[in-house]
């Protein structure tokens, strides 16, 4: 598979990340509580060590920031597909 550079996208950058997703209509208090607990867990020495062993660098962001990240990635993906002329079969 060709790299993005080989495809002519020299200035592209694609970072892999993981996150927690919930159904769209999940009540805000549940979203906030899960966020708080996940952030708390991610700061414990045991979890930080395990993540570091896997080359993972935690990126603590708020649910609103995560939503914005998802929307930005979708928009960038759409633009890349259009620029590459990719068509749905």
C-alpha positions as a Markdown table, in Angstrom:
| # | Residue | x | y | z |
|---|---|---|---|---|
| 1 | Unk | 0.0 | 0.0 | 0.0 |
| 2 | Unk | 1.5 | 3.4 | -0.9 |
| 3 | Unk | 2.2 | 6.0 | 1.7 |
| 4 | Unk | 0.4 | 9.4 | 1.8 |
| 5 | Unk | 3.6 | 10.9 | 0.5 |
| 6 | Unk | 3.7 | 8.6 | -2.5 |
| 7 | Unk | 0.1 | 9.5 | -3.2 |
| 8 | Unk | 1.0 | 13.2 | -3.4 |
| 9 | Unk | -0.1 | 14.3 | 0.1 |
| 10 | Unk | 3.3 | 15.4 | 1.5 |
| 11 | Unk | 1.8 | 17.6 | 4.2 |
| 12 | Unk | -0.7 | 15.0 | 5.5 |
| 13 | Unk | -0.5 | 13.7 | 9.0 |
| 14 | Unk | -2.6 | 10.8 | 10.4 |
| 15 | Unk | -2.4 | 10.0 | 14.1 |
| 16 | Unk | -4.0 | 6.9 | 15.5 |
| 17 | Unk | -5.9 | 7.3 | 18.8 |
| 18 | Unk | -8.4 | 5.5 | 20.9 |
| 19 | Unk | -11.3 | 6.9 | 22.8 |
| 20 | Unk | -14.4 | 6.0 | 24.7 |
| 21 | Unk | -17.7 | 6.3 | 22.8 |
| 22 | Unk | -21.2 | 6.3 | 24.1 |
| 23 | Unk | -24.6 | 6.3 | 22.4 |
| 24 | Unk | -25.5 | 9.7 | 21.1 |
| 25 | Unk | -28.4 | 10.3 | 23.5 |
| 26 | Unk | -26.5 | 9.3 | 26.7 |
| 27 | Unk | -27.4 | 11.7 | 29.5 |
| 28 | Unk | -24.7 | 14.3 | 30.1 |
| 29 | Unk | -24.2 | 13.3 | 33.8 |
| 30 | Unk | -23.2 | 9.8 | 32.6 |
| 31 | Unk | -20.9 | 11.2 | 30.0 |
| 32 | Unk | -19.3 | 13.5 | 32.6 |
| 33 | Unk | -19.0 | 10.7 | 35.2 |
| 34 | Unk | -17.3 | 8.3 | 32.7 |
| 35 | Unk | -15.0 | 11.0 | 31.7 |
| 36 | Unk | -14.0 | 11.8 | 35.3 |
| 37 | Unk | -13.4 | 8.1 | 36.1 |
| 38 | Unk | -11.4 | 7.5 | 32.9 |
| 39 | Unk | -9.2 | 10.5 | 33.6 |
| 40 | Unk | -8.7 | 9.4 | 37.2 |
| 41 | Unk | -7.7 | 5.9 | 36.0 |
| 42 | Unk | -5.4 | 7.2 | 33.3 |
| 43 | Unk | -3.4 | 9.1 | 36.0 |
| 44 | Unk | -2.7 | 6.1 | 38.2 |
| 45 | Unk | 0.9 | 4.9 | 38.1 |
| 46 | Unk | -0.1 | 1.4 | 37.1 |
| 47 | Unk | -2.1 | 2.5 | 34.1 |
| 48 | Unk | 0.4 | 5.1 | 33.1 |
| 49 | Unk | 3.2 | 2.5 | 33.2 |
| 50 | Unk | 1.1 | 0.0 | 31.1 |
| 51 | Unk | 0.3 | 2.7 | 28.5 |
| 52 | Unk | 4.0 | 3.7 | 28.3 |
| 53 | Unk | 5.0 | 0.1 | 27.7 |
| 54 | Unk | 2.7 | 0.1 | 24.7 |
| 55 | Unk | 4.0 | 3.4 | 23.4 |
| 56 | Unk | 0.7 | 5.2 | 24.3 |
| 57 | Unk | 0.8 | 8.8 | 25.3 |
| 58 | Unk | -2.5 | 9.8 | 27.0 |
| 59 | Unk | -4.2 | 12.8 | 25.6 |
| 60 | Unk | -6.6 | 14.0 | 28.3 |
| 61 | Unk | -9.3 | 16.1 | 26.7 |
| 62 | Unk | -12.9 | 17.1 | 27.6 |
| 63 | Unk | -15.9 | 15.4 | 26.0 |
| 64 | Unk | -16.5 | 18.6 | 24.0 |
| 65 | Unk | -12.9 | 18.6 | 22.8 |
| 66 | Unk | -13.2 | 14.9 | 21.8 |
| 67 | Unk | -16.4 | 15.7 | 19.9 |
| 68 | Unk | -14.6 | 18.5 | 18.0 |
| 69 | Unk | -11.7 | 16.1 | 17.3 |
| 70 | Unk | -14.1 | 13.5 | 15.8 |
| 71 | Unk | -15.9 | 16.1 | 13.7 |
| 72 | Unk | -12.5 | 17.5 | 12.4 |
| 73 | Unk | -11.3 | 14.0 | 11.5 |
| 74 | Unk | -14.5 | 13.2 | 9.6 |
| 75 | Unk | -14.3 | 16.5 | 7.7 |
| 76 | Unk | -10.6 | 15.9 | 6.9 |
| 77 | Unk | -11.4 | 12.3 | 5.8 |
| 78 | Unk | -14.1 | 13.5 | 3.5 |
| 79 | Unk | -11.8 | 16.1 | 2.0 |
| 80 | Unk | -9.1 | 13.5 | 1.4 |
| 81 | Unk | -11.5 | 11.1 | -0.2 |
| 82 | Unk | -12.8 | 13.8 | -2.5 |
| 83 | Unk | -9.2 | 15.1 | -3.3 |
| 84 | Unk | -8.1 | 11.5 | -4.2 |
| 85 | Unk | -11.2 | 11.0 | -6.4 |
| 86 | Unk | -12.3 | 7.9 | -4.5 |
| 87 | Unk | -15.7 | 6.7 | -5.6 |
| 88 | Unk | -18.1 | 4.4 | -3.7 |
| 89 | Unk | -18.7 | 1.2 | -5.6 |
